[in-house]
């Protein structure tokens, strides 16, 4: 069972926003938004990728991508400058909130 905060609409809204790779010469914006308590990740030119289910803490598994997940870091006060960690089977990418 996922952490209670992952079903709290007010908390989930604090994670929504635009995230960018720092120092990227051609910035690509990744958008996190919520639709019916489902995380929607999108970027220009790519189809929507939905997080299939909350896992634990602030981590979500990506639907249709075995071994891929995202984690919102620094998501609660006092930090409140969220980052998005994108986990793949062989790497971790950290994306800063715009």
C-alpha positions in Angstrom: 0.0 0.0 0.0 1.4 3.4 -1.0 2.1 6.2 1.6 -1.0 8.1 2.4 0.4 11.4 1.0 0.5 9.8 -2.5 -3.3 9.8 -2.5 -3.6 13.3 -1.0 -4.6 15.7 -3.9 -3.3 18.8 -2.0 0.2 17.2 -1.6 0.3 15.9 -5.1 -0.4 19.4 -6.5 2.8 20.6 -4.7 4.8 18.3 -7.0 3.2 19.4 -10.2 5.3 21.7 -12.4 8.0 21.9 -15.0 11.4 20.2 -14.6 14.5 20.8 -16.7 18.0 19.3 -16.9 20.4 21.9 -15.5 22.9 23.2 -18.0 21.2 21.6 -21.0 22.1 23.8 -24.1 18.7 23.0 -25.6 16.4 22.8 -22.5 13.7 20.2 -22.7 10.9 20.7 -20.3 9.4 17.7 -18.5 5.9 18.5 -17.1 4.4 16.7 -14.1 0.7 17.1 -13.7 -2.2 15.2 -12.1 -5.3 13.8 -13.7 -7.7 11.8 -11.5 -5.0 11.0 -9.0 -2.7 9.7 -11.8 0.7 11.2 -12.4 1.2 12.4 -16.0 4.7 13.0 -17.2 5.1 14.7 -20.6 7.7 16.4 -22.7 7.4 18.2 -26.1 7.2 15.8 -29.0 6.7 12.7 -26.9 3.5 10.9 -26.0 2.2 11.1 -22.4 3.9 8.7 -20.0 1.8 7.9 -17.0 3.1 6.7 -13.7 1.2 3.5 -13.2 1.2 3.5 -9.5 2.6 5.2 -6.4 5.3 3.0 -4.9 6.5 4.5 -1.6 7.6 7.9 -0.3 7.4 10.1 -3.4 8.3 7.4 -5.9 6.2 6.2 -8.8 6.6 3.4 -11.3 6.3 4.3 -14.9 3.6 2.4 -16.8 4.8 0.2 -19.6 8.5 0.8 -18.7 9.8 -2.1 -16.6 12.5 -1.0 -14.3 11.8 2.8 -14.8 10.5 5.0 -12.0 10.6 8.6 -10.9 11.0 10.1 -7.4 10.3 13.6 -6.3 13.1 14.8 -4.0 13.0 17.7 -1.6 9.3 17.6 -1.9 8.4 18.7 1.6 9.3 21.8 3.7 11.7 23.1 4.6 13.5 22.2 1.4 10.6 22.7 -1.0 12.8 23.1 -4.1 11.7 19.9 -5.7 13.9 17.8 -8.0 12.9 14.8 -10.0 15.1 11.7 -10.0 14.4 9.5 -13.1 15.6 6.0 -12.5 16.3 3.6 -15.4 17.8 0.1 -15.2 21.3 1.5 -15.7 21.3 5.2 -14.6 19.8 8.0 -12.5 19.1 11.4 -14.0 18.3 14.4 -11.7 16.1 17.1 -13.2 15.7 20.5 -11.5 12.3 22.2 -11.1 12.1 25.2 -13.3 
